[in-house]
Amino acid sequence: MSMMAVAEQTETEPVVEKKSPGKALWLLAPGVIWMSLFLVLPMLMMVYVSFWTQTTFTIEPTLTLKSWVTFFTSDTYLGALWTTVRIWLIVLVATVVVGYPAALFVGLFVKNKALQTVLLVLCVIPFWTSFLIRVLAWRPMLGKEGAINMILMNLGITDAPIEVLLFSELSVIIGMTQIYCVFMVGPIAFMLGRIDTSIIEAAQDLGAGFWRIFRTIILPLSMPGVVVGAIFVSVMVLGEFATSAALSGRKVNLLGNIIVTQVGSLKWAFAAVAGVVLTILMGAVVAALLRIVDLRKEL
Amino acid sequence: MNASGIKTGLGAYTALFLVFLYGPLVVLAILSFQTGPEGGPQFPIIEWSTYWYKHLFGLTPPSRIAPLPIEQALVRSLGLAVMTMIVSTVLGVTAAQAFRRKFRGSGVVFYLIVLGMMVPGVLVGLGMALVANTLGIDRHWWSTAFVLHVVYTFPFAFLVMLAIFNRFDPSMEEASWSLGVTPARTFRKVTFPLIFPGVLSAMLFAFTLSYDEFSRTLFASGRDLTLPLAIYGTFSVEVHPNVFAFGVLTTLFSFALLGTYAALMMLSVRRAKRIAIQEEA
C-alpha cells in the first residue's frame, strides 16, 4: 500500500535538482536493464516456449498449439487448475476471517501506541524463521501422533486420532492460512488505525450499536486494507507449491506443483503452458481486486 | 470505544491468534530436544537431549538417519545472500536517486521494478531455466539463481530508499555543491551518511530475503544445494528432529542478524544526535 503512495508522491512532487537530465538515465539504466533481462525476458520466454514442440526429453522451436491442447484436455491439468482456484479462494476467505478480528483489536481497540507496536512486531517475528521451517512445523502439530490430536485425546474430546488433519487438503489450508494471514492483518490494521475515532464517537452519541457502527463505518473504511491484503495473499497462494508438497502427501496438486514435476521430467513446454495459465490467472485476480477499490484514491 | 465486552472478546481472540502463529514453532523447538536416534518427531519427549544438534554437526556416531547436507549449503547460501545484498542495495540506491527528479515514464519504470517482488518465484524461476536452456548456459547458484535473487530483493531496497529520499532535505547537498565540492564527494560526505539508516535496512531486507529464498533457487541453481533447498529435500521423506534442530539454529541466526541491525541503527542515531549537539554548541 505504501508503494502506491510513494509512486503517487514521486510523480507529483517536483524535486529540485541541479543535475543534467542525462544523469537520471545513467542512474536508472542498471536497474532497468537488470529487470528487463532477468524478469521480463524470462517471462516472455515462458510464453514463447509454451508454443514449442515437446518431444520425450527435449523441446524444439517449431511452433505448435499441442501443449495447450494437451493442457486443456487433460483431467490432471484441469484438476490442478481447479484445485488451485479452490484452495486460493478458501485460503483467501480464511485469512480474512482469521485475521480481521485480530486487526480490529490491534488497529482500533488498542489505544496505547507502544502496545500496538509490540503486537504488530509479535505478528511479524515468525517471518524471521525460514519459510520452509514454518511449513514443516505443521507436521508434528497435525500428524496422527501430533500435538493437536494428543491434546484432543487427553481432553477426552475424541477417542481416536483425527487422521484427516495431516496429508490432506485441510492441512494445506491450515498451513497456508497461518503463514499468510499476517499479510492480511498488517494492511487492515493500518487502515483501521487511520480511522478518525471522532466519527465512531459521533455514531455512538447518536445511539448506534457496535454492529451498526461496524457495518456502516468500520468495515467500509477498512476495505482498502482488505483489498491490499487480498492482493498479497492471492499472489503468494497462487504461486505456492511448497506447502502442498510438505503437508498434502502429494494429494493436493496445485499449478505450482505441476510446474515443478514437469520441469523435473524435462517437459519444458508443458511447464511453460502451466506457467502462462498461472500468470493469466494471477493477473486476472489482481486486476479484479483493484477494480473493487480504487487504491490511488483511497490511500 | 466503550464497548468493553467486545474489546475483551477481541483481546482474547488476538491472544488465541498469537498462539496460532507461534504454536507450531514452539512445538518444533521443543521436539528438537527429543532423544536420538530412536526418538521420532512427535510427543512424548522420551528423554531431553541435544542429540539432534550434535547430529547436525556430525558429532554423533553414524546411524540410519543421514545427516543434513548443510556444511557446503551454508557457505553457498551465505555467499549468495552477501552477493545479492551488495548488488540489490547498490541498484536500489541508484534507482531511488534517479527517482528524486521527475522524469517521463517514471510510472512504467516504477512498476517494472516493483513487479520483481510480486511475480512468484515459480514463474521467474521457470522462465530463467528456459532462457538458460535455450542459450545453453549452465545453471548455478552464483549465476542464474543469483540474478533472480536480485530481481526479488532489488524492489525492496528500492522502496526503502524511495521512502528515505522522500524525507530528505536536498538543501544539504545544494550547500555542498555551491561550496564547490564535487558531486561524488558530496555523495560520500553528505548524502550517504544521511541515507545510511535506509541503506542498512535495504541491506537487511536483501540479505534475509535471499538467505531464505528457495523457489527461485530451486529452478535456477542446478545441482548444488543451498540451505533452503537442503530443507526442501527432506519434504518428500520422513522428517526427523534434526530438521527441527536446524530450524531452531537458523531462527537464532536470523535473530542475531536482527540484533546486529538494531545495534548499528542505534549507533547511527546516536552519532547523528552527537553531531547535532556539536553543531548547536
Contacts between the chains, C-beta under 8 A, distances in Angstrom:
chain1	res1	chain2	res2	distance
A	2	B	159	7.4
A	2	B	163	7.2
A	3	B	114	5.9
A	3	B	159	5.6
A	6	B	159	6.7
A	6	B	162	5.2
A	6	B	163	6.4
A	6	B	166	6.9
A	7	B	107	6.8
A	7	B	110	5.1
A	7	B	111	7.9
A	9	B	166	5.9
A	10	B	99	5.1
A	10	B	102	7.7
A	10	B	106	6.3
A	10	B	110	7.1
A	10	B	162	6.8
A	10	B	166	7.6
A	11	B	102	7.1
A	11	B	106	6.0
A	11	B	107	6.4
A	13	B	102	7.9
A	13	B	166	7.7
A	14	B	102	6.2
A	15	B	100	5.0
A	15	B	101	5.1
A	15	B	102	6.6
A	15	B	170	7.0
A	16	B	170	5.8
A	16	B	174	7.8
A	17	B	100	6.2
A	17	B	101	4.5
A	17	B	170	6.9
A	18	B	174	6.9
A	18	B	177	6.5
A	19	B	101	7.5
A	19	B	183	7.4
A	21	B	101	7.9
A	21	B	103	7.2
A	23	B	98	7.9
A	24	B	98	4.4
A	24	B	101	5.8
A	24	B	103	5.4
A	25	B	98	7.7
A	27	B	94	4.6
A	27	B	95	6.8
A	27	B	97	5.2
A	27	B	98	3.8
A	28	B	94	7.5
A	28	B	95	5.9
A	28	B	98	4.2
A	28	B	109	6.4
A	30	B	91	5.8
A	30	B	94	6.3
A	30	B	95	7.8
A	31	B	91	4.7
A	31	B	92	7.9
A	31	B	94	6.7
A	31	B	95	4.1
A	31	B	113	6.2
A	31	B	154	6.5
A	31	B	158	7.3
A	32	B	95	8.0
A	32	B	109	6.1
A	32	B	112	6.7
A	32	B	113	7.9
A	34	B	91	6.4
A	34	B	147	7.4
A	34	B	150	6.6
A	34	B	151	7.1
A	34	B	154	7.0
A	35	B	112	5.3
A	35	B	113	6.0
A	35	B	115	7.3
A	35	B	116	6.0
A	35	B	151	6.5
A	35	B	154	7.6
A	36	B	112	7.6
A	37	B	147	7.8
A	38	B	124	7.8
A	38	B	128	7.0
A	38	B	147	4.4
A	38	B	148	6.4
A	38	B	150	7.4
A	38	B	151	5.1
A	39	B	112	7.8
A	39	B	115	6.4
A	39	B	116	5.5
A	39	B	119	6.8
A	39	B	124	6.2
A	39	B	151	4.9
A	40	B	112	7.5
A	41	B	127	7.6
A	41	B	131	6.3
A	42	B	124	5.6
A	42	B	126	7.7
A	42	B	127	2.7
A	42	B	128	4.7
A	42	B	130	6.9
A	42	B	131	5.3
A	43	B	119	7.2
A	43	B	123	6.8
A	43	B	124	7.0
A	43	B	127	5.2
A	44	B	127	7.9
A	45	B	127	5.3
A	45	B	130	4.8
A	45	B	131	4.9
A	45	B	134	7.0
A	46	B	123	6.9
A	46	B	126	5.9
A	46	B	127	4.4
A	46	B	130	6.0
A	49	B	130	5.0
A	49	B	134	7.8
A	98	B	17	7.0
A	98	B	20	7.4
A	99	B	17	7.9
A	101	B	10	5.7
A	101	B	13	4.9
A	101	B	14	7.4
A	101	B	17	7.6
A	102	B	10	7.9
A	102	B	13	6.6
A	102	B	14	4.8
A	102	B	17	4.3
A	104	B	10	5.9
A	105	B	7	7.6
A	105	B	10	4.0
A	105	B	11	5.9
A	105	B	13	6.9
A	105	B	14	4.5
A	106	B	14	6.8
A	108	B	1	7.2
A	109	B	1	6.7
A	109	B	6	8.0
A	109	B	7	5.0
A	109	B	10	5.9
A	109	B	11	7.3
A	119	B	14	7.1
A	122	B	18	6.0
A	122	B	21	7.8
A	123	B	18	7.7
A	123	B	21	6.7
A	126	B	21	5.6
A	126	B	22	6.8
A	126	B	25	6.4
A	128	B	208	7.4
A	128	B	251	6.4
A	128	B	254	4.2
A	128	B	255	6.3
A	128	B	258	6.4
A	129	B	25	6.3
A	129	B	247	6.7
A	129	B	250	7.3
A	129	B	251	4.6
A	129	B	254	6.9
A	130	B	212	5.3
A	130	B	227	7.8
A	130	B	228	6.5
A	130	B	231	6.8
A	130	B	247	6.7
A	130	B	250	5.4
A	130	B	251	7.5
A	131	B	212	5.9
A	131	B	214	7.1
A	131	B	228	7.7
A	132	B	214	6.4
A	132	B	228	5.7
A	132	B	231	4.5
A	132	B	232	6.0
A	132	B	235	7.8
A	133	B	28	7.2
A	133	B	231	6.8
A	133	B	243	7.7
A	133	B	246	7.7
A	133	B	247	3.7
A	133	B	250	6.7
A	133	B	251	7.3
A	134	B	24	7.1
A	134	B	25	7.0
A	136	B	28	7.5
A	136	B	231	7.2
A	136	B	234	7.6
A	136	B	235	7.5
A	136	B	239	6.5
A	136	B	243	6.3
A	136	B	244	7.9
A	136	B	247	7.1
A	137	B	24	3.7
A	137	B	25	5.5
A	137	B	27	6.8
A	137	B	28	4.2
A	137	B	244	8.0
A	137	B	247	7.2
A	138	B	24	5.4
A	139	B	41	6.8
A	139	B	239	5.6
A	140	B	24	7.8
A	140	B	27	5.5
A	140	B	28	6.5
A	140	B	31	5.4
A	140	B	41	5.1
A	140	B	42	5.7
A	140	B	43	7.8
A	140	B	244	7.7
A	141	B	23	6.8
A	141	B	24	4.9
A	141	B	27	5.7
A	143	B	42	6.3
A	145	B	42	4.2
A	145	B	43	7.1
A	146	B	42	6.4
A	146	B	43	8.0
A	147	B	23	7.8
A	147	B	27	5.0
A	147	B	43	6.3
A	150	B	43	5.5
A	178	B	20	6.1
A	178	B	21	6.6
A	178	B	24	7.1
A	182	B	21	7.3
A	197	B	1	7.7
A	200	B	1	6.1
A	204	B	1	7.4
A	204	B	2	7.4
A	210	B	1	7.8
A	210	B	3	4.8
A	210	B	6	5.6
A	235	B	118	5.8
A	235	B	120	6.6
A	236	B	120	7.3
A	238	B	120	7.0
A	239	B	120	2.4
A	239	B	121	6.8
A	239	B	122	5.3
A	239	B	123	6.7
A	239	B	215	7.5
A	240	B	120	7.9
A	241	B	122	6.1
A	241	B	215	7.3
A	242	B	214	7.3
A	242	B	215	7.0
A	242	B	232	6.8
A	242	B	235	7.5
A	245	B	232	7.9
A	245	B	235	5.2
A	245	B	236	7.5
A	246	B	235	4.7
A	256	B	120	7.6
A	256	B	122	4.8
A	259	B	122	5.6
A	259	B	126	5.8
A	260	B	122	7.4
A	260	B	218	7.4
A	263	B	126	6.6
A	263	B	129	6.6
A	263	B	219	6.5
A	268	B	129	7.9
A	268	B	130	6.2
A	268	B	133	6.8
A	271	B	126	5.8
A	272	B	126	7.0
A	272	B	130	6.6
A	275	B	122	7.5
A	275	B	123	5.4
A	275	B	126	5.0
A	275	B	127	7.3
A	278	B	120	7.8
A	278	B	122	7.6
A	278	B	123	6.5
A	279	B	123	6.0
A	282	B	120	7.5
